[in-house]
Amino acid sequence: LLEPGLYRESQNPPGTENVVGPSLSHLKIASQSGVPDNTIIDATGERNGMVVNADDVTIQALTIQGAGAEGILVAPPANAGTPSSVTREAISHDVVEHDDQCISVPQASFCPAPSPADGYGESIHLESATDSTVTANTVEHSVGGILLTDELGPSDGNVISGNDVSYNTVKSGITLDGRSARAVATTEPDAGRPQPALAGVFDNKVNDNVVDHNGGAGLLVAASA
């Protein structure tokens, strides 16, 4: 648990990691006070606020702000093969705001190349995540809100509920975007058939969210592969 305070992203606050590597499963990173307003991770000048590459990680009651790309990125590690997914993540009662700053300073050293689909990844990005929850968060004043994609493996069985996703000025509030061409077979005899073990964004629940005053759609379901 983090004591109230302002933490720079590069500090690795005591007892935690800003990059949660694959070996650090079953980790909980949460505000001791239970109040996100007084426990802040400031990612100004960094690519991300929190990166989760392990299974069964909880991020709870924190404010994460100022990242160049995603405030919270949940994904298999960069060196993972395909198909790969992470699972049983829980992101709840956080305030994720003022992220995607690379849209203003794209040449900064910490900025990745933008994606045509989502710019710099939006505020909370679940990439190839399964059976995870994003609940009761406030996601605001960024480029985009909450994003699910399937670059390395399927994103399925996730629940996005009870969030306030508002005033994200360029992109949509909540986006479910199938990006991997592996989601559908392209060769005979199975051409055109789904391949859910390999990729796809499916069987996710999006309910009871407030999604207002965003730059794009409130809820966008897309296939950009």
Short mmCIF file of the C-alpha atoms (twelve columns), coordinates in Angstrom:
data_MODEL
# 
_entry.id   MODEL 
# 
loop_
_atom_site.group_PDB 
_atom_site.id 
_atom_site.type_symbol 
_atom_site.label_atom_id 
_atom_site.label_alt_id 
_atom_site.label_comp_id 
_atom_site.label_asym_id 
_atom_site.label_seq_id 
_atom_site.Cartn_x 
_atom_site.Cartn_y 
_atom_site.Cartn_z 
_atom_site.pdbx_PDB_model_num 
ATOM 1   C CA . LEU A 1   0.000   0.000   0.000   1 
ATOM 2   C CA . LEU A 2   1.206   3.489   -0.860  1 
ATOM 3   C CA . GLU A 3   1.113   6.236   1.726   1 
ATOM 4   C CA . PRO A 4   -0.451  9.513   0.571   1 
ATOM 5   C CA . GLY A 5   1.950   11.602  -1.464  1 
ATOM 6   C CA . LEU A 6   3.127   12.640  -4.909  1 
ATOM 7   C CA . TYR A 7   5.346   10.048  -6.580  1 
ATOM 8   C CA . ARG A 8   7.309   10.515  -9.747  1 
ATOM 9   C CA . GLU A 9   6.815   7.631   -12.184 1 
ATOM 10  C CA . SER A 10  10.548  6.931   -12.161 1 
ATOM 11  C CA . GLN A 11  10.677  6.518   -8.373  1 
ATOM 12  C CA . ASN A 12  9.144   3.035   -8.154  1 
ATOM 13  C CA . PRO A 13  7.197   3.917   -4.997  1 
ATOM 14  C CA . PRO A 14  8.175   1.847   -1.941  1 
ATOM 15  C CA . GLY A 15  6.970   -1.747  -2.113  1 
ATOM 16  C CA . THR A 16  5.855   -1.527  -5.724  1 
ATOM 17  C CA . GLU A 17  7.004   -1.210  -9.308  1 
ATOM 18  C CA . ASN A 18  5.836   1.093   -12.073 1 
ATOM 19  C CA . VAL A 19  6.680   -1.694  -14.490 1 
ATOM 20  C CA . VAL A 20  5.185   -4.883  -13.084 1 
ATOM 21  C CA . GLY A 21  7.222   -7.616  -14.741 1 
ATOM 22  C CA . PRO A 22  5.900   -11.095 -15.563 1 
ATOM 23  C CA . SER A 23  7.303   -12.600 -12.335 1 
ATOM 24  C CA . LEU A 24  5.364   -10.194 -10.093 1 
ATOM 25  C CA . SER A 25  1.917   -11.771 -10.294 1 
ATOM 26  C CA . HIS A 26  -0.612  -11.466 -7.447  1 
ATOM 27  C CA . LEU A 27  0.556   -7.912  -6.698  1 
ATOM 28  C CA . LYS A 28  -1.696  -5.167  -5.329  1 
ATOM 29  C CA . ILE A 29  -0.717  -1.522  -5.801  1 
ATOM 30  C CA . ALA A 30  -3.160  0.665   -3.910  1 
ATOM 31  C CA . SER A 31  -3.531  3.849   -1.919  1 
ATOM 32  C CA . GLN A 32  -3.276  3.313   1.817   1 
ATOM 33  C CA . SER A 33  -5.934  5.960   2.331   1 
ATOM 34  C CA . GLY A 34  -8.292  4.479   -0.226  1 
ATOM 35  C CA . VAL A 35  -8.564  7.969   -1.730  1 
ATOM 36  C CA . PRO A 36  -6.966  8.567   -5.144  1 
ATOM 37  C CA . ASP A 37  -6.858  12.339  -4.701  1 
ATOM 38  C CA . ASN A 38  -3.982  12.179  -2.208  1 
ATOM 39  C CA . THR A 39  -1.916  9.346   -3.704  1 
ATOM 40  C CA . ILE A 40  -0.628  10.508  -7.073  1 
ATOM 41  C CA . ILE A 41  1.776   9.006   -9.583  1 
ATOM 42  C CA . ASP A 42  3.031   11.796  -11.823 1 
ATOM 43  C CA . ALA A 43  4.302   10.427  -15.135 1 
ATOM 44  C CA . THR A 44  5.165   13.788  -16.711 1 
ATOM 45  C CA . GLY A 45  8.070   13.249  -19.094 1 
ATOM 46  C CA . GLU A 46  7.632   9.456   -19.094 1 
ATOM 47  C CA . ARG A 47  5.974   7.153   -21.598 1 
ATOM 48  C CA . ASN A 48  3.544   5.461   -19.164 1 
ATOM 49  C CA . GLY A 49  2.313   5.819   -15.621 1 
ATOM 50  C CA . MET A 50  1.984   2.089   -14.848 1 
ATOM 51  C CA . VAL A 51  2.806   -0.909  -17.055 1 
ATOM 52  C CA . VAL A 52  1.502   -4.337  -16.042 1 
ATOM 53  C CA . ASN A 53  3.041   -7.409  -17.712 1 
ATOM 54  C CA . ALA A 54  2.057   -9.924  -14.984 1 
ATOM 55  C CA . ASP A 55  -1.137  -11.825 -14.207 1 
ATOM 56  C CA . ASP A 56  -3.488  -11.066 -11.321 1 
ATOM 57  C CA . VAL A 57  -2.399  -7.486  -10.567 1 
ATOM 58  C CA . THR A 58  -4.611  -4.908  -8.860  1 
ATOM 59  C CA . ILE A 59  -4.224  -1.134  -9.281  1 
ATOM 60  C CA . GLN A 60  -6.600  0.601   -6.913  1 
ATOM 61  C CA . ALA A 61  -7.414  4.099   -5.653  1 
ATOM 62  C CA . LEU A 62  -4.501  5.935   -7.269  1 
ATOM 63  C CA . THR A 63  -4.308  9.056   -9.398  1 
ATOM 64  C CA . ILE A 64  -2.114  8.476   -12.448 1 
ATOM 65  C CA . GLN A 65  -1.472  11.558  -14.533 1 
ATOM 66  C CA . GLY A 66  0.688   13.186  -17.159 1 
ATOM 67  C CA . ALA A 67  1.946   10.167  -19.136 1 
ATOM 68  C CA . GLY A 68  3.104   10.629  -22.696 1 
ATOM 69  C CA . ALA A 69  1.107   7.580   -23.821 1 
ATOM 70  C CA . GLU A 70  -1.121  5.381   -21.656 1 
ATOM 71  C CA . GLY A 71  -1.625  6.167   -18.009 1 
ATOM 72  C CA . ILE A 72  -2.106  2.428   -17.390 1 
ATOM 73  C CA . LEU A 73  -0.962  -0.154  -19.951 1 
ATOM 74  C CA . VAL A 74  -1.801  -3.811  -19.305 1 
ATOM 75  C CA . ALA A 75  -0.177  -6.157  -21.826 1 
ATOM 76  C CA . PRO A 76  2.048   -9.210  -22.213 1 
ATOM 77  C CA . PRO A 77  5.750   -8.330  -22.099 1 
ATOM 78  C CA . ALA A 78  7.247   -6.930  -25.273 1 
ATOM 79  C CA . ASN A 79  9.253   -10.112 -25.924 1 
ATOM 80  C CA . ALA A 80  6.218   -12.416 -25.643 1 
ATOM 81  C CA . GLY A 81  5.399   -14.654 -28.559 1 
ATOM 82  C CA . THR A 82  1.966   -15.026 -30.112 1 
ATOM 83  C CA . PRO A 83  -0.581  -15.848 -28.966 1 
ATOM 84  C CA . SER A 84  -0.044  -14.365 -25.494 1 
ATOM 85  C CA . SER A 85  -2.371  -12.725 -22.991 1 
ATOM 86  C CA . VAL A 86  -2.333  -11.511 -19.417 1 
ATOM 87  C CA . THR A 87  -5.246  -12.347 -17.156 1 
ATOM 88  C CA . ARG A 88  -7.223  -11.488 -14.005 1 
ATOM 89  C CA . GLU A 89  -6.167  -7.852  -13.779 1 
ATOM 90  C CA . ALA A 90  -8.221  -5.400  -11.698 1 
ATOM 91  C CA . ILE A 91  -8.152  -1.634  -12.213 1 
ATOM 92  C CA . SER A 92  -10.578 0.055   -9.859  1 
ATOM 93  C CA . HIS A 93  -11.380 3.365   -8.186  1 
ATOM 94  C CA . ASP A 94  -8.476  5.130   -9.904  1 
ATOM 95  C CA . VAL A 95  -8.339  8.594   -11.407 1 
ATOM 96  C CA . VAL A 96  -6.476  8.468   -14.730 1 
ATOM 97  C CA . GLU A 97  -6.192  11.926  -16.222 1 
ATOM 98  C CA . HIS A 98  -4.177  14.256  -18.431 1 
ATOM 99  C CA . ASP A 99  -2.402  11.390  -20.211 1 
ATOM 100 C CA . ASP A 100 -1.635  10.936  -23.930 1 
ATOM 101 C CA . GLN A 101 0.571   14.020  -23.679 1 
ATOM 102 C CA . CYS A 102 2.621   12.941  -26.700 1 
ATOM 103 C CA . ILE A 103 -0.099  14.357  -28.913 1 
ATOM 104 C CA . SER A 104 1.296   17.779  -27.954 1 
ATOM 105 C CA . VAL A 105 5.017   16.853  -27.970 1 
ATOM 106 C CA . PRO A 106 5.312   13.977  -30.488 1 
ATOM 107 C CA . GLN A 107 9.056   14.440  -30.980 1 
ATOM 108 C CA . ALA A 108 9.878   13.980  -27.286 1 
ATOM 109 C CA . SER A 109 12.301  11.131  -26.575 1 
ATOM 110 C CA . PHE A 110 9.768   9.220   -24.461 1 
ATOM 111 C CA . CYS A 111 7.044   9.233   -27.129 1 
ATOM 112 C CA . PRO A 112 6.361   6.124   -29.235 1 
ATOM 113 C CA . ALA A 113 5.286   6.321   -32.844 1 
ATOM 114 C CA . PRO A 114 1.565   7.086   -32.895 1 
ATOM 115 C CA . SER A 115 -0.936  4.466   -33.959 1 
ATOM 116 C CA . PRO A 116 -3.357  5.577   -36.678 1 
ATOM 117 C CA . ALA A 117 -6.168  3.970   -34.691 1 
ATOM 118 C CA . ASP A 118 -5.659  5.464   -31.253 1 
ATOM 119 C CA . GLY A 119 -2.794  7.939   -31.272 1 
ATOM 120 C CA . TYR A 120 -0.755  7.001   -28.210 1 
ATOM 121 C CA . GLY A 121 -2.875  4.303   -26.618 1 
ATOM 122 C CA . GLU A 122 -5.517  6.269   -24.700 1 
ATOM 123 C CA . SER A 123 -5.665  6.456   -20.899 1 
ATOM 124 C CA . ILE A 124 -6.280  2.837   -19.851 1 
ATOM 125 C CA . HIS A 125 -5.239  0.238   -22.420 1 
ATOM 126 C CA . LEU A 126 -5.846  -3.494  -22.030 1 
ATOM 127 C CA . GLU A 127 -3.840  -5.135  -24.800 1 
ATOM 128 C CA . SER A 128 -4.431  -8.894  -25.046 1 
ATOM 129 C CA . ALA A 129 -5.979  -9.154  -21.570 1 
ATOM 130 C CA . THR A 130 -8.544  -11.711 -20.433 1 
ATOM 131 C CA . ASP A 131 -10.942 -12.078 -17.494 1 
ATOM 132 C CA . SER A 132 -10.035 -8.641  -16.161 1 
ATOM 133 C CA . THR A 133 -12.051 -5.767  -14.697 1 
ATOM 134 C CA . VAL A 134 -11.930 -2.003  -15.164 1 
ATOM 135 C CA . THR A 135 -14.445 -0.657  -12.656 1 
ATOM 136 C CA . ALA A 136 -15.406 2.580   -10.928 1 
ATOM 137 C CA . ASN A 137 -12.562 4.638   -12.403 1 
ATOM 138 C CA . THR A 138 -12.573 8.281   -13.476 1 
ATOM 139 C CA . VAL A 139 -10.883 8.644   -16.861 1 
ATOM 140 C CA . GLU A 140 -10.835 12.215  -18.088 1 
ATOM 141 C CA . HIS A 141 -9.051  15.111  -19.780 1 
ATOM 142 C CA . SER A 142 -6.893  12.933  -22.024 1 
ATOM 143 C CA . VAL A 143 -6.946  12.129  -25.740 1 
ATOM 144 C CA . GLY A 144 -9.046  8.969   -25.328 1 
ATOM 145 C CA . GLY A 145 -10.542 6.862   -22.571 1 
ATOM 146 C CA . ILE A 146 -10.505 3.054   -22.188 1 
ATOM 147 C CA . LEU A 147 -9.168  0.800   -24.960 1 
ATOM 148 C CA . LEU A 148 -9.207  -2.991  -25.484 1 
ATOM 149 C CA . THR A 149 -7.100  -4.509  -28.285 1 
ATOM 150 C CA . ASP A 150 -5.681  -7.890  -29.326 1 
ATOM 151 C CA . GLU A 151 -2.220  -7.377  -30.847 1 
ATOM 152 C CA . LEU A 152 -0.552  -10.381 -29.171 1 
ATOM 153 C CA . GLY A 153 -3.528  -12.547 -28.258 1 
ATOM 154 C CA . PRO A 154 -7.241  -12.433 -27.498 1 
ATOM 155 C CA . SER A 155 -8.942  -9.875  -25.263 1 
ATOM 156 C CA . ASP A 156 -12.021 -11.591 -23.904 1 
ATOM 157 C CA . GLY A 157 -14.036 -12.057 -20.747 1 
ATOM 158 C CA . ASN A 158 -13.334 -8.537  -19.523 1 
ATOM 159 C CA . VAL A 159 -15.779 -6.280  -17.670 1 
ATOM 160 C CA . ILE A 160 -15.772 -2.488  -18.122 1 
ATOM 161 C CA . SER A 161 -18.322 -1.084  -15.683 1 
ATOM 162 C CA . GLY A 162 -19.166 1.824   -13.454 1 
ATOM 163 C CA . ASN A 163 -16.548 4.158   -14.932 1 
ATOM 164 C CA . ASP A 164 -16.849 7.882   -15.646 1 
ATOM 165 C CA . VAL A 165 -15.111 8.417   -18.995 1 
ATOM 166 C CA . SER A 166 -15.530 12.060  -19.951 1 
ATOM 167 C CA . TYR A 167 -13.840 15.071  -21.526 1 
ATOM 168 C CA . ASN A 168 -11.297 13.065  -23.505 1 
ATOM 169 C CA . THR A 169 -11.021 15.495  -26.320 1 
ATOM 170 C CA . VAL A 170 -9.896  13.612  -29.445 1 
ATOM 171 C CA . LYS A 171 -10.793 9.913   -29.379 1 
ATOM 172 C CA . SER A 172 -13.710 7.818   -28.180 1 
ATOM 173 C CA . GLY A 173 -14.694 7.149   -24.598 1 
ATOM 174 C CA . ILE A 174 -14.560 3.333   -24.644 1 
ATOM 175 C CA . THR A 175 -13.116 1.460   -27.625 1 
ATOM 176 C CA . LEU A 176 -13.100 -2.280  -28.375 1 
ATOM 177 C CA . ASP A 177 -10.801 -2.650  -31.366 1 
ATOM 178 C CA . GLY A 178 -9.883  -5.932  -33.037 1 
ATOM 179 C CA . ARG A 179 -6.489  -5.280  -34.633 1 
ATOM 180 C CA . SER A 180 -4.941  -8.672  -35.228 1 
ATOM 181 C CA . ALA A 181 -5.358  -10.347 -38.603 1 
ATOM 182 C CA . ARG A 182 -4.999  -13.681 -36.774 1 
ATOM 183 C CA . ALA A 183 -8.525  -13.312 -35.385 1 
ATOM 184 C CA . VAL A 184 -9.956  -14.741 -38.625 1 
ATOM 185 C CA . ALA A 185 -8.491  -17.511 -40.748 1 
ATOM 186 C CA . THR A 186 -7.460  -16.325 -44.203 1 
ATOM 187 C CA . THR A 187 -6.573  -19.605 -45.885 1 
ATOM 188 C CA . GLU A 188 -8.629  -22.619 -46.907 1 
ATOM 189 C CA . PRO A 189 -10.231 -24.766 -45.706 1 
ATOM 190 C CA . ASP A 190 -11.045 -22.471 -42.748 1 
ATOM 191 C CA . ALA A 191 -10.991 -19.082 -44.466 1 
ATOM 192 C CA . GLY A 192 -13.365 -16.657 -42.829 1 
ATOM 193 C CA . ARG A 193 -13.704 -18.584 -39.580 1 
ATOM 194 C CA . PRO A 194 -12.899 -16.933 -36.234 1 
ATOM 195 C CA . GLN A 195 -9.757  -18.088 -34.428 1 
ATOM 196 C CA . PRO A 196 -10.498 -17.045 -30.833 1 
ATOM 197 C CA . ALA A 197 -7.515  -18.918 -29.405 1 
ATOM 198 C CA . LEU A 198 -5.214  -16.691 -31.459 1 
ATOM 199 C CA . ALA A 199 -6.788  -13.221 -31.337 1 
ATOM 200 C CA . GLY A 200 -9.983  -11.206 -31.253 1 
ATOM 201 C CA . VAL A 201 -11.847 -8.824  -28.963 1 
ATOM 202 C CA . PHE A 202 -14.987 -10.678 -27.910 1 
ATOM 203 C CA . ASP A 203 -17.243 -11.719 -25.011 1 
ATOM 204 C CA . ASN A 204 -16.521 -8.522  -23.090 1 
ATOM 205 C CA . LYS A 205 -19.146 -6.680  -21.018 1 
ATOM 206 C CA . VAL A 206 -19.465 -2.892  -21.051 1 
ATOM 207 C CA . ASN A 207 -22.182 -1.674  -18.692 1 
ATOM 208 C CA . ASP A 208 -23.241 1.137   -16.359 1 
ATOM 209 C CA . ASN A 209 -20.576 3.613   -17.465 1 
ATOM 210 C CA . VAL A 210 -20.968 7.374   -17.794 1 
ATOM 211 C CA . VAL A 211 -19.389 8.363   -21.119 1 
ATOM 212 C CA . ASP A 212 -19.779 12.032  -21.977 1 
ATOM 213 C CA . HIS A 213 -18.147 14.902  -23.897 1 
ATOM 214 C CA . ASN A 214 -15.471 12.828  -25.617 1 
ATOM 215 C CA . GLY A 215 -13.986 13.627  -29.015 1 
ATOM 216 C CA . GLY A 216 -15.224 10.477  -30.749 1 
ATOM 217 C CA . ALA A 217 -17.967 7.960   -30.098 1 
ATOM 218 C CA . GLY A 218 -19.112 7.145   -26.602 1 
ATOM 219 C CA . LEU A 219 -18.626 3.420   -27.296 1 
ATOM 220 C CA . LEU A 220 -16.750 2.353   -30.424 1 
ATOM 221 C CA . VAL A 221 -16.584 -1.278  -31.565 1 
ATOM 222 C CA . ALA A 222 -14.175 -1.596  -34.467 1 
ATOM 223 C CA . ALA A 223 -11.903 -3.887  -36.450 1 
ATOM 224 C CA . SER A 224 -8.826  -2.076  -37.689 1 
ATOM 225 C CA . ALA A 225 -6.777  -5.166  -38.653 1 
# 
